[in-house]
């Protein structure tokens, strides 16, 4: 089966704005006031920034992790990549961990565990969840079983585009 025949969920930039505002409101309603917003890079970077603005939170960081290497292709396990987040700073702080999707959930689960091991009070949020996830985020906007085209990644890199290659993610 080629990528052209995979059913897809498409998130537009307007939908992204609606999703992150709704998630910000849900977090406020739940009474969670994060001291630090941490993105799981790369997919969580844009949602984390938008949600941080929605919450009025200025203290942000990122944990660099890789699991998906392309559409439906993964490593054996999620890996933490450099540069490293200052984990000692998170001890005792309320941390909102943000990613774009809890697909298998393995990356999100690993990141939550890492932050909790460092003493952080962690809540997690994703735009999407999938039925296959091993962990449910504390906050999510929508569930889907489809491959998701995010507005920031659906076209792939300009290097791939200029070479006429298909987007890898």
ABEGO torsion letter per residue (X at the ends): XBAAABBBBBBBAAAAAAAAAAAAAAAAAAGBBBABBBBBOAAAAAAAAAAAAAAGBABBBBBBBBABAEBGBBBABBBBBOBBBBAAAABGBBBBBBBABBBAGAAAAAAAAAAAAAGBBBBBBBABBBAABABBBABBABBBABBBBBAAAAAEBAAAAAAGBBBAX
